[in-house]
């Protein structure tokens, strides 16, 4: 969409005033469409796990990103530009979407994070109704301005939050209470070598306080497809796998730390399912396939290997 004016049909009648704001953000939006604003400013899928329940960053009014005109524009950008673009660059596979069938309300999508492809892959594989009401927690850095955040906010519904603000149950809590789903990356930042890092507890804390389930998400192949330092996916449509697990709810008497550990283990199991099989993971007491080599270069080399054309799928269990 580079070099083109926004089509007037994309702006609902009676709300043409938003066109000015859209034109102001068109440079960012072009970056999102062509390069998804990778590597500069607030990049949409950067994580703000330091506290996803923290108050909205001062000076970053994001209510406009949930207005009807911007939501309509976001649908055009995602369905008409980003999803087809992603499909041309990577071979995206998804498992477990049926887990959303019995989840009517808001959820926390908690995923591992190793690539700027991660958020695009999750949004492209969510059921349409849930995707339209999903917010991505992004980090505020020194170069963040309202207009630099405009493109990611339009394209991904990225919500800038301040890492240093420890106020819980503020903007994120209000969004969950309003029925919005929130994507959280509990490792705090993208993995430097593709292996999963330790999970922080903020997502579990938010789940306990807001009484919402956590849907674990295992992402595999995104690091090999576009590791740190690359501004575009590698050639050849590498395979990227997105696996959704069953909803996890805080147990009676379960601590935030215990819930965090349970979610982290489930995400690792989902990744292992793609590397081996569902049955192999069920029979294994541990996750040997995910044990990283000691040397950092070995870890990076191992995770940079392109995934096989098709990963193992969860076996069907027939009943009746």
C-alpha positions in Angstrom: 0.0 0.0 0.0 3.1 2.2 -0.2 2.5 5.5 -2.1 -1.3 5.2 -2.1 -3.9 7.2 -0.3 -6.2 5.5 2.1 -9.4 4.4 0.4 -12.3 6.4 1.6 -14.5 3.3 1.9 -12.1 2.1 4.7 -13.3 5.1 6.8 -16.9 4.7 8.1 -19.3 7.4 7.0 -19.7 10.2 9.5 -16.3 9.7 11.0 -14.1 11.1 8.2 -12.3 13.2 10.7 -10.1 10.3 11.5 -8.6 10.5 8.0 -6.3 13.2 9.2 -4.9 11.1 11.9 -4.5 8.2 9.6 -2.6 10.3 7.1 -0.3 11.5 9.9 0.5 7.8 10.7 0.7 6.6 7.1 4.5 6.5 7.1 4.5 4.2 10.1 1.7 2.1 8.6 3.7 1.8 5.3 6.6 0.5 7.4 4.2 -2.0 9.0 3.0 -3.2 5.7 6.4 -3.4 4.0 8.6 -4.2 6.9 6.3 -4.3 9.9 8.4 -1.6 11.7 10.9 -4.1 12.7 13.9 -2.9 14.6 12.8 0.7 15.2 11.0 2.4 18.1 8.0 0.5 19.4 8.1 -2.6 17.3 4.9 -4.5 17.5 5.7 -7.5 18.7 8.0 -6.3 21.4 7.0 -7.6 24.8 6.3 -5.6 27.9 6.2 -8.6 30.2 7.9 -6.5 33.0 4.3 -6.0 34.0 1.5 -6.5 31.5 -0.9 -5.2 34.1 0.9 -2.0 34.6 -0.8 1.3 34.0 -0.8 2.7 30.5 2.3 4.8 29.9 1.8 8.5 30.7 1.1 10.5 27.6 0.1 7.5 25.4 -3.7 7.7 25.1 -4.6 4.4 23.3 -8.4 4.7 23.5 -8.3 5.9 19.9 -6.9 2.6 18.8 -10.1 0.9 19.9 -12.5 3.3 18.1 -14.7 1.9 15.5 -13.0 3.6 12.5 -9.5 2.4 13.6 -10.8 -1.1 14.3 -12.3 -1.1 10.7 -8.9 0.1 9.3 -7.1 -2.6 11.4 -9.2 -5.3 9.9 -8.4 -4.1 6.4 -4.7 -3.9 7.1 -4.5 -7.3 8.8 -6.7 -9.3 6.5 -5.8 -7.5 3.3 -2.1 -6.9 3.8 -0.4 -8.5 6.7 -1.9 -12.0 6.7 -1.4 -12.5 2.9 2.2 -11.1 3.2 3.0 -13.4 6.1 1.6 -16.4 4.1 3.8 -15.6 1.2 6.9 -15.4 3.4 6.5 -18.4 5.8 4.7 -21.7 5.8 2.4 -21.1 8.9 1.0 -24.1 10.7 -1.5 -24.0 13.5 -2.7 -26.6 16.0 -5.2 -26.3 18.9 -7.4 -23.6 17.6 -10.3 -25.7 18.7 -9.3 -24.8 22.3 -11.1 -21.5 21.8 -14.4 -23.2 21.1 -15.5 -23.1 24.8 -13.9 -19.8 25.7 -16.3 -17.0 25.3 -14.7 -14.3 27.4 -11.3 -12.7 27.6 -8.1 -14.7 28.0 -4.4 -14.1 28.4 -2.4 -15.6 25.5 1.0 -16.4 27.1 3.7 -17.3 24.5 7.4 -17.8 24.2 9.1 -15.0 22.2 12.1 -15.3 19.9 11.2 -13.3 16.8 9.4 -10.2 15.5 7.3 -12.7 13.6 5.7 -14.1 16.7 2.8 -11.6 17.1 2.0 -11.6 13.4 1.9 -15.4 13.6 -0.4 -15.5 16.6 -2.8 -12.9 15.2 -2.9 -14.7 11.8 -4.0 -18.0 13.5 -6.5 -16.7 16.0 -10.2 -17.2 15.3 -11.4 -14.0 13.6 -13.8 -12.9 16.3 -11.1 -13.2 19.0 -8.4 -11.6 16.8 -10.5 -8.5 16.4 -10.6 -8.0 20.2 -7.0 -8.8 20.9 -4.4 -6.3 22.3 -0.6 -6.8 22.1 1.4 -5.5 25.1 4.4 -3.6 23.8 7.3 -1.8 25.6 7.9 1.9 25.8 11.5 2.9 25.1 13.3 6.2 24.9 12.3 6.8 21.3 8.6 6.2 21.7 6.3 8.9 20.6 2.5 8.7 20.0 3.0 8.9 16.2 5.8 6.4 16.1 3.5 4.0 18.0 0.7 4.8 15.6 1.5 2.3 12.9 1.8 -0.7 15.2 -1.3 0.4 17.1 -3.3 0.5 13.9 -1.9 -2.8 12.5 -1.5 -4.9 15.6 -3.5 -3.0 18.3 -0.2 -2.6 20.2 -0.6 -1.0 23.6 2.5 0.9 24.9 2.9 0.4 28.7 5.6 1.7 30.9 7.9 -1.0 32.3 8.7 1.1 35.5 5.0 1.6 36.5 4.1 -1.2 38.9 0.4 -0.3 39.3 -1.6 -3.5 38.8 -5.1 -4.0 37.3 -5.1 -0.7 35.5 -5.3 -0.5 31.7 -4.7 -4.2 31.2 -7.3 -5.1 33.8 -9.8 -2.7 32.3 -9.2 -4.3 28.9 -9.7 -7.8 30.2 -12.8 -6.7 32.1 -14.1 -5.3 28.8 -13.7 -8.6 27.0 -10.4 -7.9 25.3 -7.8 -10.7 25.0 -4.2 -9.8 25.8 -1.0 -11.2 24.3 1.8 -11.4 26.8 5.4 -12.6 26.4 6.6 -13.5 29.9 10.3 -13.9 29.0 10.5 -10.1 29.0 12.1 -9.8 25.6 13.0 -11.8 22.5 15.2 -14.7 23.1 18.8 -14.1 22.0 19.4 -17.7 20.9 15.9 -19.0 20.1 15.6 -21.1 23.3 12.9 -20.3 25.9 14.0 -18.2 28.8 12.6 -18.1 32.4 9.0 -16.8 32.6 8.2 -13.8 34.8 5.2 -14.0 37.0 3.2 -10.9 35.9 0.9 -12.7 33.6 0.0 -15.2 36.3 -0.6 -12.4 38.7 -2.9 -10.7 36.3 -4.8 -14.0 35.7 -5.3 -14.4 39.4 -6.4 -10.8 40.0 -8.7 -10.6 37.0 -10.1 -14.2 37.2 -9.3 -14.9 33.5 -7.9 -18.1 32.0 -4.4 -18.4 30.4 -4.1 -20.0 27.0 -0.5 -21.2 26.6 1.0 -20.7 23.1 4.1 -22.6 21.9 5.9 -21.0 18.9 8.5 -22.9 17.0 10.4 -22.0 13.9 10.0 -18.2 14.1 13.6 -17.7 15.3 15.0 -19.7 12.3 12.6 -17.8 10.0 13.6 -14.4 11.2 16.2 -14.2 14.1 17.5 -11.0 15.6 19.3 -8.8 13.2 17.1 -9.7 10.2 14.6 -7.2 8.9 12.8 -9.7 6.7 12.1 -13.5 6.9 14.6 -15.9 5.3 13.8 -17.0 1.8 12.1 -20.3 1.0 8.9 -19.9 3.1 10.3 -21.6 6.3 7.9 -23.4 8.5 6.6 -21.6 11.6 4.4 -23.6 14.0 1.8 -22.1 16.4 0.3 -24.5 19.0 -2.4 -23.5 21.4 -2.9 -25.5 24.6 -5.9 -26.0 26.8 -6.9 -23.1 29.0 -5.1 -22.9 32.4 -7.0 -21.5 35.3 -5.5 -20.7 38.7 -6.1 -23.5 41.1 -7.5 -23.2 44.6 -4.6 -22.2 46.9 -2.2 -22.1 44.0 0.4 -19.4 44.3 1.4 -17.1 41.5 4.8 -18.7 41.3 3.2 -22.2 41.0 0.9 -21.0 38.3 3.8 -19.4 36.4 5.7 -22.7 36.6 2.7 -24.6 35.3 2.2 -22.2 32.3 5.9 -22.3 31.5 6.0 -26.1 31.5 2.9 -26.3 29.3 4.5 -23.9 26.7 7.6 -26.0 26.7 5.5 -29.1 26.2 3.7 -27.5 23.2 7.0 -26.7 21.6 8.2 -30.3 22.3 5.1 -31.7 20.7 6.0 -30.0 17.4 9.6 -31.2 17.7 8.5 -34.8 18.5 4.9 -35.7 18.9 2.1 -35.4 21.4 2.4 -39.0 22.4 6.2 -38.7 23.0 5.7 -35.7 25.2 3.0 -37.6 27.3 5.3 -40.5 27.8 8.3 -38.4 28.7 9.0 -37.3 32.2 11.0 -34.4 31.0 11.6 -32.3 27.9 15.0 -33.6 26.6 14.5 -32.3 23.1 14.5 -28.7 24.5 17.7 -29.0 26.6 20.0 -26.3 25.1 23.7 -26.8 24.4 26.1 -25.0 26.8 27.9 -22.9 24.2 25.9 -19.9 22.9 27.0 -20.4 19.3 25.7 -24.0 19.5 22.3 -22.7 20.7 22.1 -20.2 18.0 23.2 -22.6 15.3 20.7 -25.2 16.5 17.7 -22.9 16.6 18.7 -21.3 13.2 18.1 -24.6 11.4 14.9 -24.5 9.3 12.1 -26.8 10.5 11.2 -29.8 8.4 8.4 -29.2 5.8 5.7 -30.6 8.1 5.8 -31.2 11.8 4.2 -34.1 13.7 0.6 -33.5 14.5 -1.3 -34.4 17.7 -2.7 -38.0 17.1 -6.4 -38.3 16.9 -8.1 -40.2 19.7 -11.3 -41.9 18.5 -14.1 -42.3 21.0 -17.3 -44.4 20.8 
